[in-house]
Amino acid sequence: MGPVMRALAVTGAMSMAALPVLAQERGPFGGRNGPALPSPLITGPQLPLPPVEGEAPLTLTALFAGSNQPVRSGLAWRIYEDRSDGVRPNIVARSEAADPSFTLAPGGYVATVTYGFATASKRITMAGAALSDRLTITAGALKLSGAIGDMKITPADLAFSVFVPIGTNSEGRLVRSGVKAGELIRLPEGTYHVVSNYGESNAIQRADLKVENGKVTDATLNHRAATVTLKLVAAPGAEAFAGTAFSVLTPGGDTIREAIGAFPQVTLAEGDYVLIARHDGQVFTREFKVESGMDRDIEVVAKAS
């Protein structure tokens, strides 16, 4: 072997011998003084978890009490653990279907169903076999609207409050406020006191309504009221003064409504009123009468004192 070949052989041998040392000195991110990185794991598609041994379906249905009529909408189902140790039970499953199906492990549960403000519950034991059960709800619903004579009031102008009477107090316990006309209010069977507010002043009507099991009570409350437009003018039919402050009072001096503007609108119950208009430091008054269903302008003429 010639001198050149011997030199190449020696260099190659030194390089090969140094390779293991270099590999050991490289860090986990290509630096030095650390072990080499392991090869990345290769995983396949996620497989579904195997079913828990003993799990079985529970199918539930809600019926109106005293009939075989199923409840087909407005339901909220919850399945709880059945605990007797005083600890608050966890919710195991929930659904808003009419006929829900839950897959449950063996054990004790409490099934509850809510229909608006009405609720029913039942203890259920799962033993590894499919089970069907029914819960009975004693409830109905209210659907409210308002009218003046034969004319329906626009739903946006109405708001209802529903109370449960307690003793001699018809408004003993508030069930729901801000109910809109046409809205379905699901309630336990019983008698309720309903207050209807037309506008934002004193146009109010009340009624006691009965909710029957499995039925919708559709009730219209009749108001005796009208909407008036308030104006301060220099002469009858003239342009209204902007920025006028109005106060509507009863003949006894009780304030019913206050408003500011050129021609604010106020809905008032049928009756007699006093209107006070304030503008540029001057005060003007007039008496007026509201007749049910007769919307009109109420003008105060600004007369120099």
C-alpha atoms as one frame of an Amber mdcrd trajectory, in Angstrom:
protein
   0.000   0.000   0.000   1.416   3.386  -0.990   1.840   6.315   1.385  -1.264
   8.114   0.108  -3.499   5.051   0.477  -2.179   4.390   3.981  -3.036   7.986
   5.026  -6.575   7.686   3.665  -7.102   4.420   5.512  -5.935   5.879   8.807
  -8.190   8.988   8.389 -11.264   6.846   7.563 -10.668   4.654  10.599 -10.456
   7.676  12.895 -13.691   9.130  11.481 -15.648   5.906  11.958 -14.370   5.544
  15.508 -15.510   9.059  16.390 -19.094   8.604  15.187 -20.485   6.837  18.305
 -18.989   9.502  20.559 -20.565  12.308  18.505 -23.979  10.606  18.616 -23.815
  10.310  22.388 -22.867  13.958  22.788 -25.807  15.369  20.785 -28.655  16.799
  22.869 -32.398  16.120  22.492 -32.836  19.012  20.031 -29.619  18.541  18.056
 -27.351  20.097  20.726 -24.617  18.376  22.692 -24.469  16.402  25.961 -27.808
  14.553  25.696 -29.280  11.261  24.448 -30.529  10.907  20.888 -34.266  11.489
  20.206 -36.497   8.386  20.035 -38.395   7.649  16.846 -41.945   9.222  16.764
 -44.868   6.909  17.572 -47.147   6.013  14.666 -50.818   5.715  15.644 -53.805
   4.505  13.665 -57.407   5.829  13.614 -59.156   6.366  16.994 -61.174   3.281
  17.845 -64.503   3.605  19.692 -64.453   2.705  23.351 -65.941  -0.706  24.045
 -69.367  -0.612  25.733 -69.377  -0.812  29.500 -70.490  -4.214  30.661 -74.138
  -4.202  31.721 -75.136  -0.907  30.052 -78.690  -0.878  28.666 -81.109   1.675
  27.126 -83.737   3.522  29.167 -86.607   5.015  27.116 -88.898   7.562  28.746
 -92.249   9.158  27.861 -94.210  11.965  29.534 -98.012  11.830  29.767-100.598
  14.317  30.978-102.177  13.096  34.220-105.498  11.307  33.916-105.085  10.514
  30.228-102.917   8.624  27.796-102.165  11.827  25.921 -98.372  12.158  25.473
 -96.591  15.468  25.910 -94.919  16.126  22.559 -93.023  19.406  23.117 -91.568
  21.764  25.718 -89.898  18.998  27.753 -86.529  19.002  29.504 -85.287  15.639
  30.818 -82.559  15.071  33.434 -81.179  11.788  34.792 -79.539  12.028  38.231
 -77.643   9.593  40.411 -79.883   8.178  43.141 -77.924   9.032  46.282 -78.930
   8.591  49.913 -75.772  10.005  51.544 -76.863  13.652  51.462 -74.402  14.547
  48.695 -75.830  16.529  45.800 -76.377  14.026  42.962 -74.644  14.499  39.618
 -76.543  14.792  36.347 -75.808  11.632  34.365 -77.653  12.554  31.159 -80.058
  15.131  29.723 -82.317  15.534  26.700 -85.080  17.736  25.262 -86.561  15.034
  23.039 -90.199  13.957  23.403 -89.240  10.271  23.853 -85.581  10.256  24.895
 -83.409   7.151  25.172 -80.479   7.001  27.604 -77.788   4.312  27.827 -77.135
   3.666  31.522 -74.990   1.331  33.609 -76.639  -0.838  36.283 -77.664   1.123
  39.366 -80.215   3.505  40.817 -81.255   6.769  39.137 -83.838   9.564  39.465
 -85.478  10.643  36.205 -87.010  14.152  36.145 -88.956  15.929  33.429 -89.801
  19.635  33.378 -92.689  21.098  31.386 -92.433  24.854  31.834 -93.055  25.402
  35.562 -94.365  21.856  36.118 -92.057  18.991  37.120 -92.378  15.242  37.662
 -89.784  12.738  38.876 -89.427   8.997  39.365 -86.852   6.584  40.828 -85.602
   4.010  38.338 -83.340   0.969  38.793 -81.293  -0.306  35.853 -80.309  -3.997
  36.007 -78.517  -4.499  32.695 -81.674  -4.896  30.585 -83.579  -2.456  28.329
 -86.286  -0.573  30.203 -89.179   1.733  29.245 -91.034   3.943  31.705 -93.517
   6.838  31.837 -93.727   9.975  33.939 -97.024  11.759  34.588 -97.296  15.559
  34.498-100.264  17.482  35.901-100.025  20.663  33.836-101.517  22.826  31.121
-100.694  26.196  29.581-101.788  29.824  29.279-101.840  31.862  26.072-102.671
  35.538  26.581-103.676  38.486  24.424-105.339  41.879  24.835-108.074  43.849
  23.081-110.045  47.094  23.167-113.572  46.189  22.204-113.290  44.060  19.076
-109.840  45.389  18.175-106.779  43.326  19.120-103.951  45.215  20.815-100.547
  44.969  19.138 -98.531  42.324  21.059 -95.540  44.693  21.375 -97.709  47.073
  23.451 -98.668  44.426  26.018 -96.876  42.764  28.914 -98.375  40.219  31.324
 -97.480  39.061  34.831 -98.697  35.742  36.243 -99.190  35.188  39.984-100.225
  32.331  42.263-102.847  33.604  44.758-102.013  32.968  48.420-104.899  33.280
  50.860-106.690  36.552  50.175-103.715  38.003  48.303-104.332  37.543  44.580
-100.699  38.470  43.832 -99.244  36.239  46.526 -96.353  34.771  44.550 -95.004
  35.944  41.204 -94.592  33.103  38.733 -93.475  35.065  35.693 -93.319  38.724
  34.608 -92.748  40.262  31.182 -94.836  37.623  29.404 -95.531  38.600  25.785
 -98.876  38.273  24.042 -99.179  34.948  22.231 -96.435  33.305  24.296 -97.210
  29.829  25.653 -96.696  29.657  29.431 -96.607  26.069  30.698 -97.921  25.818
  34.262 -99.048  23.243  36.837-102.799  22.749  36.945-104.497  25.397  39.085
-105.855  28.952  39.280-103.660  31.960  38.487-104.020  35.735  38.713-102.981
  37.550  35.531-102.148  41.262  35.283-102.111  42.851  31.816-100.226  46.124
  31.243-101.100  48.057  28.085 -98.450  50.700  27.476 -96.388  52.118  30.326
 -98.928  54.084  32.335-102.133  53.069  34.115-103.913  50.954  31.482-104.070
  47.741  33.526-106.500  44.819  33.557-106.638  41.793  35.863-108.232  38.369
  35.643-108.266  35.036  37.483-107.692  32.191  35.025-107.797  28.438  35.473
-105.190  26.153  33.923-106.553  22.665  33.223-104.526  19.503  32.830-103.489
  18.836  29.230-105.224  21.968  27.889-104.233  25.434  26.691-106.278  28.268
  28.229-106.448  30.977  25.558-107.554  34.216  27.255-108.043  37.775  25.995
-108.052  40.582  28.550-110.183  43.566  27.494-108.787  47.010  28.238-110.697
  50.255  28.425-108.010  52.695  27.321-106.736  54.899  24.505-103.478  56.432
  23.283-103.256  60.221  23.310-100.654  62.494  21.699 -99.668  65.461  23.846
 -98.928  68.841  22.257 -98.218  72.417  23.337 -99.282  74.799  20.566 -99.610
  78.551  20.030-103.078  78.049  18.543-105.349  75.040  17.871-103.891  72.938
  15.042-100.592  74.862  15.038 -97.135  73.274  15.085 -96.155  71.793  18.452
 -93.359  73.349  20.531 -90.282  71.117  20.815 -88.701  70.341  24.169 -91.918
  70.640  26.159 -92.128  68.789  29.503 -95.552  67.198  30.083 -97.099  65.791
  33.261-100.353  63.807  33.265-102.177  63.895  36.621-105.398  62.531  38.060
-107.995  65.122  39.180-106.719  64.443  42.705-103.171  65.470  41.775-101.480
  62.043  41.493 -98.889  61.925  38.708 -99.634  59.195  36.150 -96.978  59.841
  33.522 -94.280  62.362  32.584 -92.815  62.880  29.115 -90.659  65.346  27.180
 -90.873  66.199  23.483 -92.883  67.940  20.807 -95.653  65.326  20.692 -95.103
  62.315  23.003 -97.694  59.534  23.028 -99.170  58.165  26.261-101.560  55.216
  26.707-104.062  55.910  29.488-106.970  54.135  31.077-110.435  55.575  30.454
-111.103  58.552  32.755-110.482  62.220  33.553-107.025  63.814  33.671-105.162
  67.103  34.055-102.321  67.915  31.651 -99.500  70.275  32.643 -97.086  71.562
  29.969 -93.846  73.401  30.845 -91.891  75.348  28.212 -89.378  78.221  28.467
 -90.150  78.757  32.137 -93.901  79.005  31.599 -96.564  76.543  32.763 -99.824
  75.783  30.928-102.630  73.417  31.939-105.821  71.864  30.654-108.241  69.136
  31.652-109.107  66.321  29.258-111.002  63.070  29.126-109.903  59.670  27.771
-112.580  57.473  26.178-111.843  53.823  25.497-110.694  53.120  21.941-110.606
  56.801  20.922-106.982  57.716  20.147-106.563  61.473  19.625-104.392  64.571
  20.080-104.575  66.544  23.329-103.472  70.134  22.707-102.549  72.684  25.325
-102.730  76.214  23.955 -99.905  78.457  25.171-101.741  81.587  26.217 -99.816
  84.605  27.497-100.504  85.234  31.162
